[in-house]
Amino acid sequence: MNVFLVILLVCVGILLLVAELYLLPGFGVAGIGGFSSLVGGVCLAYYRISTMAGHITLILSIVLTVLAIYLFYRSRAIEKMALDTTIDGSVGLADPGKKIKELEKEAEEMDKH
């Protein structure tokens, strides 16, 4: 039962940290929960199973967290989530005085009718 709980805590911690880094803005509840879950899984492995299991859990959780972040980054999932637009159009610079003169001319023509 303890081994299953350690594995569950480490997996949940990694998922929450990846979600915090890429899906949720800021360092919030998911990041704190993910970090706490990882620390809890490692501590549980040290205290309830054995020191060797704690060392293995610590090393595996660090390696798996780095690997999960790297794989998520390389999967191009960020490109699908991020806004990536470019503006191709251009606006010609207009002479403001010319526009006012045209409006005055139109107003004069309207007054004549």
Backbone as JSON, one array per atom type, in Angstrom:
{
  "sequence": "MNVFLVILLVCVGILLLVAELYLLPGFGVAGIGGFSSLVGGVCLAYYRISTMAGHITLILSIVLTVLAIYLFYRSRAIEKMALDTTIDGSVGLADPGKKIKELEKEAEEMDKH",
  "N": [[0.82, -1.2, 0.0], [1.96, 1.24, 0.76], [3.89, 1.63, -1.21], [2.34, 1.97, -3.5], [1.04, 4.35, -2.82], [3.21, 6.12, -2.71], [4.05, 6.09, -5.39], [1.74, 7.11, -6.58], [1.62, 9.7, -5.42], [3.99, 10.86, -6.43], [3.51, 10.77, -9.21], [1.18, 12.37, -9.43], [2.24, 14.74, -8.46], [4.16, 15.37, -10.46], [2.48, 15.71, -12.68], [0.93, 17.9, -11.83], [2.92, 19.89, -11.59], [3.8, 20.12, -14.26], [1.43, 20.97, -15.42], [1.16, 23.42, -14.12], [3.37, 24.81, -15.09], [2.91, 25.0, -17.88], [0.17, 25.24, -18.5], [-1.34, 26.72, -16.62], [-1.33, 30.04, -15.53], [1.26, 31.77, -13.72], [2.57, 31.14, -10.35], [0.86, 29.09, -8.65], [-1.8, 27.4, -7.0], [-1.68, 24.84, -8.18], [1.07, 24.51, -8.68], [2.18, 24.68, -6.09], [0.8, 22.57, -4.94], [1.74, 20.44, -6.54], [4.51, 20.45, -5.98], [4.4, 19.96, -3.23], [3.22, 17.46, -3.24], [5.21, 15.92, -4.51], [7.3, 16.18, -2.61], [6.02, 15.02, -0.43], [5.66, 12.39, -1.36], [8.34, 11.53, -1.57], [9.2, 11.82, 1.1], [7.47, 10.02, 2.34], [8.37, 7.66, 1.21], [10.92, 7.51, 2.34], [10.34, 7.34, 5.14], [8.35, 5.34, 5.52], [8.98, 3.11, 3.93], [11.9, 2.49, 3.18], [15.31, 3.65, 3.6], [16.82, 3.31, 1.3], [14.78, 3.07, -0.61], [13.77, 5.61, -0.41], [15.92, 7.14, -1.4], [15.97, 6.2, -4.04], [13.4, 6.97, -4.87], [13.62, 9.76, -4.64], [15.65, 10.37, -6.55], [14.46, 9.31, -8.88], [12.1, 10.87, -9.0], [13.12, 13.43, -9.46], [14.44, 13.05, -11.93], [12.3, 12.14, -13.54], [10.57, 14.34, -13.42], [12.07, 16.37, -14.69], [12.35, 15.12, -17.18], [9.64, 14.91, -17.98], [8.93, 17.6, -18.23], [10.71, 18.36, -20.25], [9.91, 16.65, -22.38], [7.27, 17.49, -22.75], [7.71, 20.08, -23.57], [9.11, 19.61, -25.98], [7.15, 18.38, -27.47], [5.68, 20.07, -28.96], [3.28, 20.98, -28.07], [2.92, 23.37, -26.89], [2.9, 25.21, -28.94], [0.41, 24.8, -30.04], [-1.19, 25.73, -28.04], [-0.43, 28.34, -27.58], [-0.77, 31.77, -28.55], [-0.01, 32.68, -31.7], [0.41, 34.87, -33.87], [0.91, 36.82, -36.79], [1.14, 40.06, -38.15], [0.47, 40.94, -41.31], [-0.39, 42.97, -42.92], [-0.21, 46.43, -43.97], [-0.39, 49.89, -43.2], [-0.87, 52.74, -44.98], [0.64, 55.9, -44.52], [-1.31, 58.65, -43.84], [-2.15, 61.99, -44.77], [-3.18, 64.11, -42.38], [-4.2, 66.67, -42.68], [-5.11, 66.69, -45.31], [-7.26, 64.96, -45.21], [-9.03, 66.4, -43.59], [-9.51, 68.61, -45.21], [-10.85, 67.35, -47.33], [-13.16, 66.52, -45.99], [-14.23, 69.01, -45.3], [-14.77, 69.99, -47.84], [-16.73, 68.16, -48.69], [-18.71, 68.79, -46.86], [-19.32, 71.4, -47.6], [-20.37, 70.94, -50.15], [-22.64, 69.53, -49.46], [-24.04, 71.49, -48.12], [-24.71, 73.2, -50.22], [-26.72, 71.85, -51.55]],
  "CA": [[0.0, 0.0, 0.0], [2.82, 2.4, 0.83], [4.54, 1.81, -2.51], [1.33, 2.53, -4.39], [0.82, 5.74, -2.42], [4.39, 6.88, -3.12], [3.97, 6.22, -6.85], [0.63, 8.02, -6.86], [2.0, 11.07, -5.05], [5.0, 11.35, -7.36], [2.86, 10.99, -10.51], [0.31, 13.54, -9.3], [3.12, 15.9, -8.33], [4.73, 15.7, -11.77], [1.39, 16.24, -13.52], [0.57, 19.25, -11.38], [3.99, 20.82, -11.93], [3.76, 20.36, -15.71], [0.24, 21.8, -15.67], [1.44, 24.77, -13.64], [4.35, 25.46, -15.97], [2.48, 25.21, -19.26], [-1.26, 25.48, -18.69], [-1.88, 27.7, -15.69], [-0.39, 31.16, -15.36], [1.74, 32.1, -12.38], [2.91, 30.06, -9.43], [-0.34, 29.06, -7.82], [-2.22, 26.23, -6.24], [-1.19, 23.62, -8.82], [2.51, 24.41, -8.45], [2.42, 24.37, -4.68], [0.31, 21.21, -4.73], [2.65, 19.51, -7.19], [5.75, 20.39, -5.19], [4.07, 19.3, -1.96], [2.98, 16.05, -3.53], [6.51, 15.29, -4.72], [8.0, 16.11, -1.33], [5.31, 14.04, 0.39], [5.99, 11.05, -1.86], [9.72, 11.2, -1.2], [9.24, 11.64, 2.56], [6.77, 8.77, 2.65], [9.26, 6.55, 0.84], [11.98, 7.44, 3.35], [9.88, 6.98, 6.48], [7.5, 4.15, 5.58], [9.51, 1.94, 3.22], [13.3, 2.34, 3.61], [16.18, 4.73, 3.16], [17.16, 3.05, -0.11], [13.6, 3.41, -1.41], [13.7, 7.07, -0.41], [16.93, 7.63, -2.35], [15.5, 5.86, -5.39], [12.25, 7.83, -5.16], [14.12, 11.11, -4.83], [16.33, 10.45, -7.84], [13.48, 9.09, -9.95], [11.17, 11.99, -9.1], [13.83, 14.54, -10.12], [14.66, 12.69, -13.34], [11.01, 12.09, -14.24], [10.05, 15.71, -13.54], [12.83, 17.04, -15.76], [11.99, 14.44, -18.43], [8.27, 15.27, -18.35], [8.95, 18.99, -18.7], [11.42, 18.37, -21.54], [9.07, 16.01, -23.41], [6.13, 18.35, -23.02], [8.23, 21.2, -24.35], [9.47, 19.13, -27.31], [5.99, 17.83, -28.17], [5.06, 21.17, -29.71], [1.95, 21.25, -27.54], [2.88, 24.79, -26.55], [2.54, 25.94, -30.16], [-1.04, 24.67, -30.22], [-1.87, 26.48, -26.98], [-0.01, 29.74, -27.55], [-1.22, 32.65, -29.62], [1.14, 32.99, -32.56], [-0.08, 35.53, -35.07], [1.73, 37.89, -37.33], [0.37, 41.04, -38.91], [1.11, 41.08, -42.61], [-0.86, 44.17, -43.59], [0.43, 47.69, -43.62], [-1.25, 51.04, -43.32], [-0.16, 53.87, -45.54], [0.51, 57.1, -43.71], [-2.2, 59.63, -44.47], [-1.96, 63.38, -44.37], [-4.4, 64.49, -41.66], [-4.74, 67.9, -43.24], [-5.81, 66.34, -46.54], [-8.54, 64.35, -44.82], [-9.89, 67.48, -43.1], [-9.92, 69.4, -46.38], [-11.87, 66.58, -48.05], [-14.4, 66.58, -45.21], [-14.78, 70.36, -45.45], [-15.3, 70.09, -49.19], [-17.98, 67.4, -48.71], [-19.69, 69.56, -46.08], [-19.75, 72.54, -48.43], [-21.23, 70.41, -51.21], [-23.92, 69.16, -48.85], [-24.73, 72.73, -47.8], [-25.2, 73.75, -51.48], [-27.93, 71.15, -51.98]],
  "C": [[0.86, 1.26, 0.0], [3.49, 2.7, -0.5], [3.57, 2.44, -3.49], [1.09, 4.0, -4.08], [1.99, 6.63, -2.83], [4.35, 7.12, -4.63], [2.87, 7.2, -7.24], [0.99, 9.47, -6.55], [3.03, 11.65, -6.02], [4.37, 11.65, -8.72], [1.96, 12.23, -10.49], [1.15, 14.82, -9.2], [3.71, 16.33, -9.66], [3.66, 16.29, -12.67], [1.01, 17.66, -13.12], [1.65, 20.27, -11.71], [4.02, 21.13, -13.42], [2.56, 21.23, -16.05], [0.48, 23.23, -15.23], [2.39, 25.5, -14.57], [3.76, 25.85, -17.33], [1.02, 25.58, -19.43], [-1.82, 26.6, -17.84], [-0.89, 28.83, -15.48], [0.03, 31.34, -13.9], [2.15, 30.88, -11.58], [1.79, 29.99, -8.42], [-0.55, 27.74, -7.14], [-1.67, 24.94, -6.85], [0.31, 23.44, -8.61], [2.85, 24.04, -7.03], [1.95, 22.95, -4.37], [1.21, 20.16, -5.35], [3.94, 19.34, -6.42], [5.51, 19.66, -3.88], [3.85, 17.81, -2.15], [4.29, 15.3, -3.77], [7.28, 15.12, -3.41], [7.34, 15.07, -0.42], [5.59, 12.61, -0.05], [7.38, 10.62, -1.47], [9.82, 10.96, 0.3], [8.57, 10.34, 2.98], [7.64, 7.57, 2.31], [10.38, 6.4, 1.86], [11.47, 6.87, 4.67], [9.13, 5.65, 6.55], [8.11, 2.92, 4.92], [10.95, 1.68, 3.68], [14.1, 3.53, 3.09], [16.55, 4.55, 1.7], [15.98, 3.39, -1.02], [13.43, 4.93, -1.49], [14.7, 7.68, -1.38], [16.47, 7.39, -3.78], [14.33, 6.75, -5.79], [12.69, 9.27, -5.41], [14.77, 11.27, -6.2], [15.34, 10.28, -8.99], [12.51, 10.27, -10.1], [11.85, 13.19, -9.76], [14.0, 14.25, -11.6], [13.34, 12.7, -14.11], [10.38, 13.47, -14.39], [10.75, 16.46, -14.66], [12.47, 16.44, -17.11], [10.59, 14.82, -18.9], [8.21, 16.7, -18.87], [9.61, 19.07, -20.07], [10.54, 17.78, -22.65], [7.85, 16.85, -23.74], [6.54, 19.55, -23.86], [8.54, 20.78, -25.78], [8.27, 18.63, -28.1], [5.25, 18.85, -29.01], [3.63, 21.45, -29.24], [1.8, 22.72, -27.19], [2.45, 25.61, -27.76], [1.03, 25.88, -30.42], [-1.8, 25.51, -29.2], [-1.58, 27.97, -27.05], [-0.57, 30.5, -28.75], [-0.01, 33.07, -30.43], [0.6, 33.58, -33.86], [0.9, 36.6, -35.51], [0.83, 38.8, -38.14], [1.12, 41.29, -40.19], [0.73, 42.38, -43.3], [-0.08, 45.41, -43.16], [-0.56, 48.82, -43.88], [-0.41, 52.18, -43.87], [-0.38, 55.1, -44.68], [-0.32, 58.13, -44.48], [-1.88, 61.02, -43.95], [-3.23, 63.83, -43.67], [-5.02, 65.76, -42.23], [-5.55, 67.63, -44.51], [-7.18, 65.78, -46.22], [-9.51, 65.43, -44.35], [-10.39, 68.33, -44.26], [-10.98, 68.67, -47.18], [-13.2, 66.63, -47.32], [-15.06, 67.96, -45.32], [-15.41, 70.53, -46.81], [-16.63, 69.34, -49.3], [-19.07, 68.15, -47.95], [-20.2, 70.75, -46.88], [-20.68, 72.09, -49.54], [-22.61, 70.05, -50.67], [-24.73, 70.43, -48.51], [-25.34, 73.35, -49.05], [-26.51, 73.09, -51.89], [-29.05, 71.43, -51.1]]
}
